[in-house]
Amino acid sequence: MTMTDDLNETPTPTHAAANPAARTTAGRQRLTSRNAILSVGALGVLALGFVGGAAAWSATQHREATFDTSLAVTPISDLESSSEVGIAGQVAEIYGNKFVVSDGAAKALVETGRAGEGVKLVTAGETVTVQGRFRDGFLHASAIQHADQHIDELDPPPPPHHGPKHGPRYLGPAGPDAPDEAN
C-alpha cells in the first residue's frame, strides 16, 4: 500500500515478460510482421530484377529491317557509298555468308552478316532483289526478296566505328602528316 488518502490498492500492471502466454502471442505477431516485410522486400527485388532484365534485353535488340517495295532498283554499276539501295540480279557465287549478284553489266558482293552464317539464304543461279546499305565495297543486306516473292529480313549491319584510328580522318601511316618517304 502506498501513502495516499486512497484506501483502495492500486493495481500493478502485468507485463508480457511476467505472462508466458502473452509473450508467445507477441512474438508470433512480431515474426509474422517481420516475415511480411521480408516477403514484400523480396518481391520488390524480384520485380526490379525483372524490369532491369527486360530493359537490358530490349536495349540489345536491333531495329527490325523491312523490305521497302517503294525503293527503286539501282544498277550495280551506279552504286554509291553509304547509300540505301536495292539491286536485282542473279546469284553468281556464294562464299559463306557473302554472295555475288550480277545484273549482266556489273557484279556486287553482298554481305548478309550473322543471319547468313551457317544458313543457305540463296542458291547459285537464283534471281534475287537485295536491299541494304552499300558501304566499303559491300552491299550490307537488310532484306532479300527471292523470285517466288519470299522475303528474308536480316539484321541491319552495325553502325560504323568512330573514335581513334577509325573514320575518314585516319589515313594510316601514309596520311597527310606523314613524312614524304611514307607517301
C-alpha positions as CSV (number, residue, x, y, z in Angstrom):
1,M,0.0,0.0,0.0
2,T,1.2,3.5,-0.7
3,M,0.9,6.6,1.4
4,T,-2.1,8.2,-0.1
5,D,-5.5,9.0,1.0
6,D,-6.8,6.4,-1.4
7,L,-7.9,3.4,0.6
8,N,-8.0,1.1,-2.5
9,E,-4.9,-0.6,-3.5
10,T,-3.5,0.4,-6.9
11,P,-3.4,-2.5,-9.3
12,T,0.1,-3.2,-10.6
13,P,0.3,-3.7,-14.4
14,T,1.1,-7.2,-15.7
15,H,3.9,-7.2,-18.2
16,A,4.3,-9.6,-21.1
17,A,7.5,-10.9,-19.5
18,A,5.6,-12.0,-16.5
19,N,3.0,-13.8,-18.6
20,P,4.4,-16.6,-20.9
21,A,1.2,-16.9,-22.9
22,A,1.2,-13.2,-23.8
23,R,4.9,-13.4,-24.6
24,T,4.4,-16.1,-27.3
25,T,1.5,-14.2,-28.9
26,A,3.5,-11.0,-29.1
27,G,6.5,-13.0,-30.5
28,R,4.3,-14.6,-33.2
29,Q,2.9,-11.2,-34.2
30,R,6.4,-9.8,-34.4
31,L,7.6,-12.8,-36.5
32,T,4.6,-12.6,-38.8
33,S,5.1,-8.8,-39.4
34,R,8.8,-9.4,-40.0
35,N,8.1,-12.2,-42.5
36,A,5.6,-10.0,-44.3
37,I,8.2,-7.2,-44.6
38,L,10.9,-9.6,-45.8
39,S,8.4,-11.1,-48.3
40,V,7.5,-7.7,-49.7
41,G,11.1,-6.7,-49.9
42,A,12.0,-9.9,-51.8
43,L,9.1,-9.4,-54.2
44,G,10.3,-5.8,-54.8
45,V,13.9,-7.1,-55.5
46,L,12.5,-9.7,-58.0
47,A,10.3,-7.0,-59.7
48,L,13.3,-4.7,-60.1
49,G,15.4,-7.6,-61.5
50,F,12.6,-8.4,-63.9
51,V,12.2,-4.8,-65.1
52,G,16.0,-4.4,-65.3
53,G,16.4,-7.6,-67.3
54,A,13.6,-6.6,-69.7
55,A,15.2,-3.2,-70.2
56,A,18.6,-4.8,-70.9
57,W,17.1,-7.3,-73.3
58,S,15.2,-4.6,-75.3
59,A,18.4,-2.4,-75.4
60,T,20.3,-5.2,-77.1
61,Q,17.7,-5.8,-79.8
62,H,18.2,-4.2,-83.2
63,R,15.6,-2.3,-85.1
64,E,13.6,-4.5,-87.5
65,A,14.7,-4.5,-91.1
66,T,11.9,-4.4,-93.6
67,F,11.7,-4.8,-97.3
68,D,10.7,-1.5,-98.9
69,T,8.8,-2.1,-102.0
70,S,9.0,1.6,-103.0
71,L,12.8,1.5,-103.1
72,A,13.8,1.6,-106.8
73,V,16.3,-1.0,-108.1
74,T,19.7,0.6,-108.8
75,P,22.0,-0.7,-111.5
76,I,25.1,-2.2,-109.8
77,S,27.4,0.0,-111.8
78,D,25.7,3.1,-110.3
79,L,26.1,2.1,-106.6
80,E,27.4,5.0,-104.4
81,S,29.0,4.5,-100.9
82,S,26.8,5.0,-97.8
83,S,23.5,4.9,-99.8
84,E,20.4,2.8,-99.1
85,V,19.9,0.8,-102.3
86,G,18.2,-2.1,-103.9
87,I,19.8,-4.3,-106.5
88,A,18.4,-7.1,-108.6
89,G,20.2,-9.9,-110.5
90,Q,21.3,-13.5,-110.4
91,V,23.4,-15.0,-107.7
92,A,26.7,-15.8,-109.4
93,E,28.8,-17.2,-106.5
94,I,28.4,-17.9,-102.8
95,Y,31.2,-17.5,-100.1
96,G,29.9,-18.4,-96.7
97,N,27.7,-15.5,-95.5
98,K,28.5,-13.5,-98.7
99,F,27.4,-13.9,-102.3
100,V,27.9,-12.2,-105.6
101,V,25.0,-10.7,-107.5
102,S,25.3,-10.0,-111.2
103,D,22.9,-7.8,-113.2
104,G,24.6,-8.6,-116.5
105,A,26.6,-5.4,-116.6
106,A,28.4,-5.5,-113.2
107,K,28.7,-7.5,-110.1
108,A,28.3,-6.7,-106.4
109,L,29.4,-8.5,-103.3
110,V,26.5,-8.9,-100.8
111,E,27.3,-9.4,-97.1
112,T,24.5,-10.9,-95.1
113,G,26.1,-10.7,-91.6
114,R,25.3,-13.1,-88.8
115,A,22.0,-14.1,-90.3
116,G,23.8,-15.7,-93.3
117,E,26.3,-17.7,-91.3
118,G,25.6,-21.5,-91.5
119,V,22.3,-20.9,-93.3
120,K,21.6,-21.2,-97.0
121,L,19.8,-18.0,-97.9
122,V,20.3,-18.1,-101.6
123,T,21.4,-20.6,-104.3
124,A,23.6,-20.1,-107.3
125,G,21.7,-19.0,-110.4
126,E,18.7,-17.8,-108.3
127,T,17.2,-14.4,-109.2
128,V,17.1,-12.1,-106.2
129,T,16.4,-8.5,-105.2
130,V,18.6,-7.3,-102.3
131,Q,18.1,-4.2,-100.3
132,G,20.7,-2.7,-97.9
133,R,23.4,-0.1,-97.5
134,F,26.3,0.0,-99.9
135,R,29.5,0.8,-97.9
136,D,33.2,-0.2,-98.1
137,G,32.7,-2.0,-101.4
138,F,30.0,-4.3,-100.0
139,L,26.2,-4.2,-100.1
140,H,25.3,-4.9,-96.4
141,A,22.0,-6.6,-96.9
142,S,19.0,-5.9,-94.8
143,A,16.4,-7.9,-96.9
144,I,16.5,-10.4,-99.7
145,Q,13.5,-11.0,-101.9
146,H,13.5,-14.3,-103.9
147,A,11.9,-14.9,-107.3
148,D,8.9,-16.6,-105.5
149,Q,8.3,-13.3,-103.6
150,H,9.6,-14.9,-100.3
151,I,11.4,-12.2,-98.3
152,D,14.3,-12.9,-95.8
153,E,14.7,-10.0,-93.5
154,L,18.2,-9.7,-92.0
155,D,19.6,-7.8,-89.0
156,P,20.9,-4.4,-90.1
157,P,24.7,-4.0,-90.0
158,P,26.2,-2.4,-87.0
159,P,26.9,1.3,-87.2
160,P,30.4,2.4,-88.4
161,H,33.1,2.7,-85.8
162,H,34.1,6.1,-84.6
163,G,37.0,7.1,-82.4
164,P,40.7,6.8,-82.6
165,K,42.1,5.2,-85.8
166,H,38.6,4.9,-87.3
167,G,36.8,7.1,-89.7
168,P,37.7,9.3,-92.7
169,R,40.4,11.4,-90.9
170,Y,42.6,8.4,-90.1
171,L,44.6,7.6,-93.2
172,G,47.2,5.3,-91.6
173,P,50.9,5.8,-91.8
174,A,50.7,7.4,-95.2
175,G,48.4,10.1,-94.1
176,P,48.7,13.9,-94.8
177,D,51.0,14.4,-91.8
178,A,53.4,11.6,-92.7
179,P,57.0,12.1,-93.9
180,D,57.4,12.3,-97.7
181,E,59.0,8.8,-97.9
182,A,55.8,7.2,-96.5
183,N,53.7,8.6,-99.3
